[in-house]
Amino acid sequence: MKIRNVLPVFALFSLLLTVACNDSKNGNTIQGQSDKLIAQTTTQSKIVEEKLPTILEFASMDKGFSTLTSAIKATELTKSLGNEGSYTIFAPVNLAFDKLRPGTVERLLKPENMEQLKTILNCHIIPNVITEEDIAIAIKEGNGSVKLKTIGGALLTATMKGDRVFLIDQMGNGGNLVTTDVKASNGLIHTIDAVMMPKK
């Protein structure tokens, strides 16, 4: 075999080996035991991708997230989800907001209810990057469920419903993760078909 034919193969092997090593290092940041909480580490495992939109930009580009986008823009969360950081958001689609009582969204979008709206949105955001696989592994290691701590301090319970991750809030509301692991420049987006609510 000629040397010029060997070099590309060697370069490809080196690249694959580097990626594999990096993945094995990043895979040890989450403990999934039932008595542990995901994403309580202070280490920020940022996703470094060039030319990717932020979480807020992704939501703004998709009409299916128009209600979520309006809610984010009505609060100060634009500063977090529109800038650098490392977040995972369980993003409710419009149909999820449609399941709420009539008039709920309109009421929450009023300026005087901004803090309540922000509290609800915070129930959907994890202060670190967590993939669907990370959650599924943690659920298995936790004997069927694991707690996820949000930036607002609320706890979501993650379980499996069929082959999908199912989230339950502290009020007993539940929703399936639909589209998962959508990369943004400042984190990951998992769509959910229900709105998570804080404990009253």
Backbone as CSV, one residue per row, in Angstrom:
resi,resn,N_x,N_y,N_z,CA_x,CA_y,CA_z,C_x,C_y,C_z
1,MET,0.865,-1.201,0.000,0.000,0.000,0.000,0.890,1.237,0.000
2,LYS,0.564,2.215,-0.830,1.344,3.435,-0.896,1.119,4.292,0.328
3,ILE,2.158,5.043,0.722,2.081,5.875,1.930,0.977,6.907,1.811
4,ARG,0.796,7.507,0.648,-0.224,8.542,0.498,-1.632,8.009,0.707
5,ASN,-1.825,6.700,0.556,-3.142,6.110,0.811,-3.337,5.783,2.285
6,VAL,-2.236,5.613,3.021,-2.315,5.258,4.432,-2.616,6.472,5.295
7,LEU,-2.050,7.611,4.922,-2.195,8.813,5.745,-3.640,9.213,6.008
8,PRO,-4.539,9.247,5.000,-5.940,9.613,5.308,-6.595,8.649,6.276
9,VAL,-6.282,7.346,6.167,-6.877,6.357,7.064,-6.391,6.584,8.480
10,PHE,-5.074,6.862,8.622,-4.509,7.115,9.950,-5.114,8.370,10.574
11,ALA,-5.299,9.401,9.754,-5.888,10.655,10.260,-7.310,10.432,10.737
12,LEU,-8.095,9.646,9.981,-9.477,9.363,10.369,-9.522,8.573,11.661
13,PHE,-8.612,7.581,11.803,-8.561,6.789,13.037,-8.232,7.657,14.244
14,SER,-7.297,8.596,14.064,-6.918,9.498,15.160,-8.084,10.371,15.581
15,LEU,-8.851,10.851,14.590,-10.011,11.696,14.890,-11.061,10.920,15.669
16,LEU,-11.350,9.692,15.241,-12.348,8.870,15.929,-11.901,8.541,17.341
17,LEU,-10.605,8.297,17.537,-10.087,7.981,18.867,-10.225,9.172,19.793
18,THR,-9.959,10.379,19.265,-10.082,11.606,20.070,-11.517,11.825,20.504
19,VAL,-12.476,11.650,19.574,-13.894,11.835,19.899,-14.339,10.832,20.938
20,ALA,-13.893,9.580,20.804,-14.284,8.534,21.756,-13.773,8.849,23.149
21,CYS,-12.549,9.360,23.242,-11.976,9.707,24.551,-12.737,10.841,25.199
22,ASN,-13.094,11.836,24.399,-13.847,12.970,24.938,-15.207,12.542,25.436
23,ASP,-15.870,11.637,24.683,-17.203,11.170,25.089,-17.127,10.405,26.397
24,SER,-16.075,9.606,26.581,-15.976,8.822,27.809,-15.744,9.715,29.000
25,LYS,-15.058,10.856,28.824,-14.842,11.790,29.928,-16.127,12.482,30.318
26,ASN,-16.919,12.882,29.310,-18.149,13.617,29.586,-19.249,12.728,30.135
27,GLY,-19.130,11.425,29.971,-20.200,10.516,30.371,-20.259,10.254,31.857
28,ASN,-19.293,10.779,32.627,-19.252,10.477,34.052,-19.701,11.641,34.917
29,THR,-20.428,12.594,34.349,-20.790,13.789,35.102,-22.126,13.669,35.792
30,ILE,-22.873,12.601,35.560,-24.214,12.473,36.124,-24.343,11.180,36.900
31,GLN,-24.889,11.266,38.088,-25.183,10.084,38.877,-26.683,9.877,38.880
32,GLY,-27.126,8.666,38.547,-28.551,8.435,38.380,-29.209,7.673,39.496
33,GLN,-28.590,7.526,40.651,-29.236,6.815,41.740,-30.465,7.568,42.200
34,SER,-31.433,6.849,42.754,-32.712,7.444,43.117,-32.572,8.513,44.182
35,ASP,-31.493,8.451,45.000,-31.336,9.444,46.057,-30.418,10.588,45.636
36,LYS,-30.079,10.648,44.359,-29.232,11.715,43.856,-30.040,12.620,42.932
37,LEU,-29.540,13.813,42.727,-30.197,14.762,41.830,-29.307,15.023,40.638
38,ILE,-29.884,15.002,39.465,-29.129,15.314,38.263,-28.859,16.818,38.225
39,ALA,-27.720,17.195,37.673,-27.374,18.588,37.386,-27.223,19.452,38.622
40,GLN,-26.693,18.897,39.696,-26.368,19.715,40.859,-24.872,19.986,40.920
41,THR,-24.153,19.549,39.887,-22.729,19.818,39.826,-22.489,21.265,39.463
42,THR,-21.393,21.822,39.927,-21.075,23.214,39.609,-20.336,23.326,38.294
43,THR,-19.897,22.195,37.760,-19.185,22.212,36.496,-20.162,22.439,35.357
44,GLN,-19.858,23.391,34.504,-20.726,23.690,33.369,-20.168,23.017,32.122
45,SER,-20.839,21.963,31.639,-20.395,21.258,30.448,-21.042,21.891,29.228
46,LYS,-20.432,22.945,28.753,-21.010,23.714,27.644,-20.907,22.944,26.333
47,ILE,-21.892,23.143,25.493,-21.849,22.619,24.139,-21.217,23.701,23.272
48,VAL,-20.094,23.397,22.683,-19.409,24.393,21.876,-19.673,24.084,20.410
49,GLU,-20.501,24.856,19.809,-20.834,24.690,18.409,-20.857,26.060,17.758
50,GLU,-20.251,26.165,16.609,-20.254,27.428,15.893,-21.523,27.541,15.049
51,LYS,-22.015,28.763,14.960,-23.136,29.111,14.094,-24.457,28.463,14.513
52,LEU,-24.539,27.950,15.726,-25.809,27.416,16.210,-26.607,28.543,16.854
53,PRO,-27.923,28.577,16.653,-28.752,29.577,17.342,-28.792,29.296,18.836
54,THR,-29.138,30.302,19.615,-29.363,30.094,21.044,-30.709,29.395,21.224
55,ILE,-30.992,28.979,22.449,-32.285,28.356,22.747,-33.421,29.306,22.387
56,LEU,-33.275,30.565,22.753,-34.313,31.553,22.458,-34.478,31.746,20.964
57,GLU,-33.387,31.798,20.222,-33.470,31.964,18.763,-34.140,30.767,18.117
58,PHE,-33.833,29.562,18.592,-34.489,28.362,18.068,-35.996,28.452,18.278
59,ALA,-36.403,28.793,19.498,-37.831,28.887,19.803,-38.507,29.957,18.962
60,SER,-37.812,31.063,18.746,-38.383,32.177,17.992,-38.582,31.831,16.518
61,MET,-37.763,30.911,16.000,-37.843,30.542,14.588,-38.949,29.537,14.300
62,ASP,-39.451,28.869,15.335,-40.435,27.794,15.156,-41.807,28.257,15.627
63,LYS,-42.784,28.271,14.730,-44.145,28.712,15.076,-44.779,27.814,16.146
64,GLY,-44.300,26.589,16.254,-44.826,25.670,17.257,-44.466,26.071,18.671
65,PHE,-43.539,27.032,18.808,-43.127,27.528,20.118,-43.505,29.002,20.311
66,SER,-44.482,29.481,19.576,-44.822,30.909,19.645,-45.293,31.319,21.041
67,THR,-46.049,30.465,21.709,-46.511,30.786,23.063,-45.335,30.798,24.035
68,LEU,-44.473,29.805,23.942,-43.281,29.752,24.797,-42.406,30.971,24.564
69,THR,-42.217,31.341,23.311,-41.385,32.507,22.994,-41.966,33.772,23.605
70,SER,-43.271,33.941,23.500,-43.926,35.107,24.104,-43.733,35.123,25.610
71,ALA,-43.817,33.936,26.224,-43.656,33.836,27.674,-42.230,34.174,28.092
72,ILE,-41.248,33.678,27.346,-39.849,33.962,27.663,-39.561,35.457,27.537
73,LYS,-40.073,36.055,26.483,-39.821,37.476,26.242,-40.543,38.364,27.252
74,ALA,-41.580,37.841,27.871,-42.309,38.621,28.880,-41.597,38.614,30.226
75,THR,-40.582,37.779,30.354,-39.813,37.683,31.603,-38.366,38.055,31.331
76,GLU,-37.550,37.995,32.366,-36.126,38.294,32.217,-35.325,37.093,31.735
77,LEU,-35.997,36.007,31.413,-35.299,34.800,30.974,-34.647,34.963,29.613
78,THR,-34.991,36.043,28.903,-34.325,36.302,27.618,-32.829,36.494,27.831
79,LYS,-32.449,37.007,29.000,-31.035,37.245,29.292,-30.283,35.931,29.441
80,SER,-30.961,34.902,29.923,-30.327,33.593,30.110,-30.385,32.761,28.833
81,LEU,-31.578,32.567,28.317,-31.766,31.673,27.181,-31.331,32.285,25.856
82,GLY,-31.056,33.592,25.859,-30.604,34.248,24.632,-29.125,34.531,24.625
83,ASN,-28.425,34.191,25.717,-26.994,34.471,25.818,-26.208,33.197,26.078
84,GLU,-24.903,33.379,26.371,-24.060,32.236,26.651,-24.488,31.556,27.944
85,GLY,-24.247,30.274,28.011,-24.610,29.522,29.202,-24.596,28.044,28.897
86,SER,-25.189,27.271,29.759,-25.252,25.832,29.581,-26.536,25.332,30.224
87,TYR,-27.583,25.202,29.411,-28.902,24.878,29.929,-29.523,23.718,29.159
88,THR,-30.447,23.051,29.816,-31.344,22.111,29.146,-32.751,22.616,29.396
89,ILE,-33.528,22.774,28.336,-34.905,23.243,28.493,-35.869,22.183,27.977
90,PHE,-36.880,21.900,28.792,-37.992,21.066,28.363,-39.023,22.043,27.811
91,ALA,-39.028,22.207,26.511,-39.780,23.280,25.865,-41.205,22.843,25.519
92,PRO,-42.206,23.418,26.201,-43.602,23.068,25.877,-43.996,23.616,24.501
93,VAL,-44.603,22.783,23.696,-45.123,23.235,22.407,-46.444,23.962,22.637
94,ASN,-46.927,24.642,21.620,-48.177,25.401,21.760,-49.334,24.539,22.258
95,LEU,-49.396,23.293,21.772,-50.489,22.407,22.177,-50.462,22.122,23.676
96,ALA,-49.266,22.170,24.269,-49.158,21.964,25.712,-49.815,23.119,26.459
97,PHE,-49.586,24.339,26.005,-50.215,25.502,26.632,-51.728,25.509,26.395
98,ASP,-52.145,24.941,25.249,-53.583,24.879,24.942,-54.337,23.971,25.911
99,LYS,-53.627,23.066,26.590,-54.266,22.167,27.542,-54.618,22.864,28.860
100,LEU,-54.023,24.039,29.096,-54.315,24.776,30.326,-55.727,25.342,30.279
101,ARG,-56.233,25.737,31.424,-57.571,26.316,31.471,-57.664,27.537,30.561
102,PRO,-58.806,27.732,29.900,-58.975,28.890,29.016,-58.655,30.197,29.743
103,GLY,-57.868,31.038,29.084,-57.522,32.339,29.657,-56.268,32.344,30.502
104,THR,-55.719,31.137,30.794,-54.540,31.062,31.665,-53.333,31.751,31.047
105,VAL,-53.060,31.463,29.785,-51.890,32.043,29.122,-52.018,33.558,29.049
106,GLU,-53.193,34.036,28.651,-53.407,35.483,28.541,-53.196,36.168,29.895
107,ARG,-53.649,35.531,30.960,-53.490,36.107,32.302,-52.020,36.148,32.705
108,LEU,-51.306,35.066,32.421,-49.905,34.990,32.815,-49.026,35.982,32.052
109,LEU,-49.436,36.329,30.854,-48.627,37.245,30.035,-48.788,38.708,30.443
110,LYS,-49.703,38.993,31.357,-49.866,40.367,31.823,-48.678,40.759,32.696
111,PRO,-48.222,42.025,32.607,-47.035,42.483,33.353,-47.106,42.200,34.851
112,GLU,-48.282,42.319,35.441,-48.406,42.121,36.885,-48.217,40.658,37.299
113,ASN,-48.259,39.747,36.324,-48.089,38.323,36.633,-46.738,37.776,36.155
114,MET,-45.783,38.675,35.893,-44.501,38.268,35.343,-43.747,37.300,36.252
115,GLU,-43.767,37.542,37.563,-43.042,36.675,38.490,-43.634,35.265,38.525
116,GLN,-44.953,35.174,38.472,-45.603,33.860,38.443,-45.240,33.119,37.161
117,LEU,-45.247,33.839,36.051,-44.891,33.238,34.769,-43.439,32.774,34.784
118,LYS,-42.572,33.583,35.346,-41.155,33.221,35.422,-40.961,31.964,36.265
119,THR,-41.702,31.852,37.354,-41.616,30.667,38.207,-42.017,29.416,37.440
120,ILE,-43.059,29.535,36.625,-43.515,28.393,35.820,-42.459,28.016,34.783
121,LEU,-41.918,29.017,34.089,-40.900,28.739,33.070,-39.662,28.100,33.689
122,ASN,-39.304,28.539,34.897,-38.132,27.974,35.569,-38.285,26.492,35.863
123,CYS,-39.519,26.007,35.892,-39.773,24.575,36.111,-39.382,23.729,34.896
124,HIS,-39.009,24.395,33.811,-38.677,23.684,32.582,-37.195,23.752,32.230
125,ILE,-36.397,24.376,33.088,-34.996,24.626,32.747,-34.060,23.974,33.766
126,ILE,-33.103,23.205,33.269,-32.077,22.564,34.087,-30.771,23.331,33.877
127,PRO,-30.022,23.632,34.955,-28.810,24.436,34.819,-27.587,23.645,34.363
128,ASN,-27.751,22.818,33.373,-26.652,22.042,32.811,-27.170,21.339,31.568
129,VAL,-26.292,20.680,30.852,-26.688,19.955,29.647,-26.952,18.496,29.980
130,ILE,-28.163,18.037,29.729,-28.553,16.649,30.001,-29.249,16.084,28.768
131,THR,-28.686,15.043,28.192,-29.278,14.424,27.013,-30.390,13.461,27.419
132,GLU,-31.174,13.057,26.444,-32.218,12.062,26.701,-31.595,10.764,27.211
133,GLU,-30.449,10.392,26.645,-29.769,9.165,27.077,-29.310,9.284,28.524
134,ASP,-28.797,10.458,28.906,-28.390,10.678,30.295,-29.558,10.409,31.251
135,ILE,-30.732,10.951,30.887,-31.909,10.798,31.739,-32.349,9.340,31.797
136,ALA,-32.357,8.683,30.641,-32.786,7.278,30.584,-31.875,6.387,31.427
137,ILE,-30.569,6.631,31.361,-29.622,5.843,32.158,-29.850,6.082,33.645
138,ALA,-30.055,7.366,34.009,-30.292,7.709,35.414,-31.579,7.076,35.932
139,ILE,-32.603,7.010,35.083,-33.860,6.368,35.465,-33.638,4.888,35.744
140,LYS,-32.877,4.237,34.878,-32.593,2.808,35.056,-31.806,2.566,36.333
141,GLU,-30.800,3.414,36.574,-29.972,3.250,37.775,-30.756,3.615,39.040
142,GLY,-31.805,4.419,38.881,-32.623,4.816,40.025,-33.818,3.911,40.239
143,ASN,-33.782,2.729,39.634,-34.874,1.751,39.779,-36.218,2.278,39.283
144,GLY,-36.178,3.015,38.185,-37.428,3.424,37.537,-37.746,4.897,37.576
145,SER,-36.984,5.689,38.335,-37.254,7.127,38.364,-36.029,7.883,38.865
146,VAL,-35.993,9.164,38.547,-34.908,10.022,39.013,-35.448,11.441,39.138
147,LYS,-34.895,12.204,40.065,-35.319,13.580,40.269,-34.430,14.530,39.468
148,LEU,-35.056,15.501,38.835,-34.332,16.540,38.111,-34.592,17.872,38.803
149,LYS,-33.528,18.554,39.211,-33.685,19.827,39.901,-33.572,20.971,38.905
150,THR,-34.592,21.826,38.850,-34.628,22.927,37.904,-33.971,24.165,38.494
151,ILE,-33.773,25.201,37.663,-33.117,26.422,38.135,-33.978,27.156,39.159
152,GLY,-35.275,26.864,39.175,-36.151,27.480,40.157,-36.232,26.700,41.457
153,GLY,-35.548,25.551,41.511,-35.557,24.733,42.717,-36.631,23.666,42.733
154,ALA,-37.517,23.666,41.741,-38.562,22.643,41.665,-37.954,21.303,41.259
155,LEU,-38.578,20.221,41.712,-38.125,18.882,41.360,-39.096,18.247,40.373
156,LEU,-38.559,17.772,39.271,-39.340,17.008,38.305,-38.947,15.543,38.446
157,THR,-39.922,14.660,38.371,-39.642,13.223,38.432,-39.653,12.668,37.012
158,ALA,-38.555,12.063,36.617,-38.452,11.465,35.282,-38.608,9.952,35.379
159,THR,-39.486,9.407,34.554,-39.675,7.958,34.461,-39.748,7.606,32.975
160,MET,-39.920,6.337,32.678,-40.092,5.914,31.290,-41.548,5.523,31.063
161,LYS,-42.081,5.961,29.947,-43.429,5.574,29.539,-43.294,4.989,28.144
162,GLY,-43.245,3.670,28.089,-42.900,3.026,26.827,-41.432,3.278,26.546
163,ASP,-41.143,3.809,25.362,-39.756,4.115,25.024,-39.457,5.605,25.148
164,ARG,-40.346,6.362,25.796,-40.147,7.799,25.949,-39.930,8.187,27.410
165,VAL,-39.173,9.253,27.595,-39.023,9.816,28.936,-40.297,10.578,29.280
166,PHE,-40.805,10.359,30.483,-42.039,10.993,30.950,-41.714,11.811,32.188
167,LEU,-42.065,13.098,32.181,-41.798,13.991,33.310,-43.061,14.274,34.104
168,ILE,-42.912,14.311,35.424,-44.042,14.613,36.305,-43.629,15.754,37.222
169,ASP,-44.455,16.805,37.301,-44.123,17.925,38.170,-44.637,17.684,39.586
170,GLN,-44.433,18.651,40.478,-44.803,18.481,41.880,-46.302,18.613,42.120
171,MET,-47.049,18.969,41.083,-48.508,19.021,41.167,-49.147,17.763,40.585
172,GLY,-48.304,16.863,40.059,-48.818,15.624,39.489,-49.088,15.674,38.002
173,ASN,-48.812,16.816,37.368,-48.976,16.912,35.914,-47.850,16.154,35.226
174,GLY,-48.174,15.498,34.115,-47.164,14.723,33.406,-47.146,15.003,31.923
175,GLY,-45.970,14.817,31.309,-45.844,15.021,29.870,-44.692,14.222,29.294
176,ASN,-44.835,13.850,28.023,-43.805,13.089,27.312,-42.793,14.015,26.651
177,LEU,-41.521,13.600,26.648,-40.545,14.266,25.805,-40.771,13.757,24.387
178,VAL,-40.901,14.680,23.463,-41.228,14.303,22.083,-39.965,14.336,21.221
179,THR,-39.557,15.525,20.808,-38.295,15.687,20.085,-37.214,15.986,21.110
180,THR,-36.082,15.301,21.008,-35.063,15.445,22.049,-33.690,15.768,21.457
181,ASP,-32.816,16.281,22.329,-31.405,16.507,22.007,-31.187,17.465,20.837
182,VAL,-31.996,18.501,20.760,-31.788,19.534,19.742,-30.715,20.481,20.268
183,LYS,-29.608,20.582,19.571,-28.476,21.373,20.045,-28.669,22.857,19.760
184,ALA,-28.381,23.655,20.765,-28.331,25.106,20.625,-26.950,25.551,21.083
185,SER,-26.596,26.797,20.818,-25.265,27.269,21.192,-25.086,27.341,22.699
186,ASN,-26.195,27.416,23.438,-26.105,27.514,24.898,-26.835,26.377,25.620
187,GLY,-26.956,25.218,24.941,-27.553,24.082,25.625,-28.292,23.120,24.718
188,LEU,-29.254,22.422,25.315,-30.061,21.432,24.603,-31.547,21.727,24.772
189,ILE,-32.321,21.355,23.756,-33.774,21.522,23.795,-34.434,20.151,23.665
190,HIS,-35.343,19.845,24.606,-36.215,18.675,24.504,-37.640,19.227,24.483
191,THR,-38.432,18.892,23.493,-39.816,19.366,23.485,-40.669,18.465,24.368
192,ILE,-41.680,19.069,24.993,-42.558,18.329,25.892,-44.005,18.707,25.575
193,ASP,-44.922,17.748,25.763,-46.323,17.983,25.387,-47.198,18.391,26.563
194,ALA,-46.579,18.902,27.629,-47.334,19.389,28.789,-46.548,20.517,29.445
195,VAL,-47.259,21.349,30.203,-46.623,22.445,30.943,-46.392,22.001,32.369
196,MET,-45.140,22.083,32.825,-44.807,21.732,34.198,-45.142,22.895,35.135
197,MET,-45.727,22.586,36.277,-46.146,23.618,37.210,-45.416,23.488,38.548
198,PRO,-45.157,24.626,39.210,-44.519,24.584,40.534,-45.511,24.168,41.603
199,LYS,-44.980,23.718,42.725,-45.826,23.354,43.847,-46.430,24.605,44.467
200,LYS,-47.723,24.569,44.761,-48.375,25.736,45.326,-48.083,25.842,46.819
